[in-house]
């Protein structure tokens, strides 16, 4: 999807705080300097997370030298918990703490540092989940704030790297979120890698796709069904599509996720239906 200057100005007007959190471009390149400021940081995990975002986007990362005294950079350190500032901060570092992070934590937190909010913070979250604020631990309610985000026609992704589990910060492990697509109640929050929609949203926010289309001499987006042109001029296609241009819609993205990660999941809509669990009481057969 290409946006006109008028459309971009409209997005800025509606979502200024979010757009201001983007790291600046210089000569058409987004280059983020970073420093690992604590010797206890798992540098392998940090570097893998940086490499993952660099591979999927047009954003470049550069490790600072010891003598570099710039004020605006990504500071990777160990504070009391796993968290990150959201986006670029004018005149000071964007902090990314990797203390006590789960396996997906470094990639998730760097996503925040690049400007992404939690999936459950999206403006369209109420169309996809129900949040029970009364079940959230006191003082942790901000993790479920909703923002007027501009989503650039990128759909809500239950398997997003930025989506919480359904019981995150729940009092006595109570459920905080209900998925309106009930198939994703348990899968929600399990995504540990950058999904297609995570990458598309980031590349749209930073106008990476605009630059790639120009470099690939494309006047319009040739990729179909939610795909997009990536840096090597090929199409990045979502699950559920096939063909070089993602032109064949085999099944929806959500159906494809369920088929891949939870093939025995189905929705029962008939009253009195008999439910049979394969191999019960043993575990379901492997696929």
Steps between C-alpha positions, in 0.01 A plus 500: 500500500638840397383814678488851359654798680148608594425160654825501696420848635160366605669214685735746670205709614319197642795320654770761551645356820551161336652641181733723701639188665653383172876525467604772252617432148819658371562493127218249469650256750381411851819433695478425870811511712502272802716428802504196728544682830512209743753214495230262623289536185463183294670645192415197285127545565524876448689464173260235371205731571669790323582276202139377483359854464778604262426200275127578479516880459702784349621605847874483558670464838852613580692423818643812660869543565625571852573862409156566352315745728178547301187550712246316283564128476363164610634409843494126569545428869370309801251678723259329741278346232454436128368818333577771245414860421270533200684654208752777449547746787622846414816602682542178701546127454222252436545242775462127445533291816550128441487396867308175554366496145335188355646355180306734272566797729793669321323502161175615662669781693697625200166508317387746768821699461426534128155644577262204520243475776350180636251329274234527771559879505381543140204724423309199360568269792137499618399340171735211577534456875309569821714643782393440861663794679378376841723191464824698452750532784486847659759729343522297180192643328712713266602183316143486371454864403346550157644760261361670187747317278501521122530140383551556125249228410717240676260262679508413868735206551439268795837337426684832493836529672343797683192314632478404868382163627142492624600492869789749494502713818181327617414491872562142621559401136146598405420541134524866390417467130244302304558450128190571294633242256491227763745280312779733614425504873797275581722591204471873571840628610693190387661676202874520561616634163426801282182410312409608149264767637758625752748549217245658267391749764859597582591535132192714437569722802853569381403513131742218423257359244486835319878495457506137393227551240697790356826301497319209336352737237143420598238774462251314720501207739504175295458272802144392576295386801696693762843431354758772445816561298814443706860608457594229244194595288321173580166489676472433873180296520280425800409146606205372302618631164710353221658616175789738434266797543291346782224491240339177617296526817491140623356582843491793740810586702324399820387167357856438383636574848257256658587233244872545572504539879176345627367258237253331739328827586152560362196705589188306606189684387242217509305439819542146635805421288728219620861599561769234446859568606750296291679244713329605825609465779847494342647797322376582151700330223790698361459666161 
